[in-house]
Amino acid sequence: MKRKKIIPSSREFKPDERIILRDQLAIERTRLANERTLLSYIRSSLYMLIGSFALFQIKDYPNFKYLAFAALVFSVVFLIIGVYRFYVLKRSLKRLFYLSEYLDDKSV
C-alpha cells in the first residue's frame, strides 16, 4: 500500500547503477548547499524577528503594531519552511545513497 504524500516532491530518483567518485562528490556538494540554504533561511528569519521587535518599539505609529505581528509570524514561517526543506532533502540524499549502496552489494 502506497502512502499518500502531503506535499508532492519531484525528488523520486532511483539509482540504476553504483555511485562513482564523481557522484559522491556531487552528493557532498548538494549536502553543503543544503546546509547553506538552511542557514540562509535562519538568517532571514532572524532579520524578520529583529525587524518585528523594532516595529514593536515604535510608539508614535500605533498601526505599526499589526506590521510587527505580521513580521513575527513570517519569521516563524520562514524558520519552519527552512527546517522542513532541509530535512526533506537530507532524507532524500540519505535514501539515494543507501539505495546505491544496496545496488553495490547486490551486484557483487
C-alpha positions in Angstrom: 0.0 0.0 0.0 1.4 3.3 -1.0 1.2 6.2 1.4 -0.1 9.5 0.1 2.3 12.4 0.4 1.1 15.7 1.8 3.4 17.7 -0.4 4.4 16.1 -3.7 8.1 16.0 -4.4 9.9 15.6 -7.7 12.9 14.0 -5.9 11.9 10.4 -6.6 15.2 9.4 -8.2 16.2 5.8 -8.1 19.8 4.9 -8.9 20.3 2.2 -11.5 24.0 1.8 -11.1 26.6 2.2 -8.4 27.8 5.5 -7.3 31.3 6.6 -8.6 33.6 9.2 -7.2 32.0 12.0 -9.3 28.6 11.1 -7.9 29.8 11.1 -4.4 31.4 14.5 -4.8 28.1 15.8 -6.3 26.2 14.4 -3.3 28.6 16.1 -0.9 28.2 19.4 -2.8 24.5 19.1 -2.5 24.7 18.4 1.2 26.8 21.5 1.7 24.4 23.6 -0.4 21.5 22.2 1.6 23.2 23.4 4.9 24.0 26.8 3.4 20.3 27.2 2.3 19.2 26.3 5.9 21.5 28.9 7.3 20.0 31.5 4.8 16.5 30.6 6.0 17.6 31.0 9.6 19.3 34.3 8.8 16.2 35.6 7.1 14.0 34.5 9.9 16.2 36.3 12.5 16.2 39.5 10.4 12.4 39.4 10.3 12.3 38.8 14.1 14.6 41.7 14.7 12.5 43.9 12.4 9.3 42.9 14.2 10.9 43.8 17.6 12.0 47.2 16.1 8.4 47.8 14.9 7.0 47.0 18.3 9.3 49.7 19.8 7.8 52.5 17.6 5.1 54.1 19.8 4.3 57.1 17.5 2.5 54.9 14.9 0.1 52.5 16.5 -0.7 50.8 13.2 2.8 49.5 13.0 1.8 47.0 15.7 0.0 45.0 13.0 3.0 45.1 10.8 5.2 43.9 13.7 2.8 41.0 14.3 2.9 40.1 10.6 6.7 40.2 10.6 6.8 38.0 13.7 4.5 35.4 12.0 6.5 35.4 8.8 9.7 35.0 10.9 8.3 31.8 12.3 7.0 30.6 9.0 10.4 31.2 7.3 12.1 29.2 10.0 9.6 26.3 9.7 9.9 26.2 5.9 13.7 26.2 6.0 13.9 23.4 8.5 11.3 21.3 6.7 13.1 21.7 3.3 16.4 20.9 4.9 15.2 17.6 6.4 13.3 16.6 3.2 16.4 17.0 1.1 18.6 15.4 3.7 16.3 12.4 3.9 16.2 12.2 0.1 20.0 12.2 -0.2 20.4 9.6 2.5 17.8 7.4 0.8 19.6 7.8 -2.6 23.0 6.9 -1.0 21.6 3.9 0.8 19.8 2.6 -2.4 23.0 2.9 -4.3 24.9 1.0 -1.6 22.3 -1.7 -1.7 22.8 -1.9 -5.5 26.6 -2.2 -5.0 26.1 -5.1 -2.5 23.7 -6.9 -4.8 25.8 -6.6 -8.0 28.9 -8.1 -6.3 
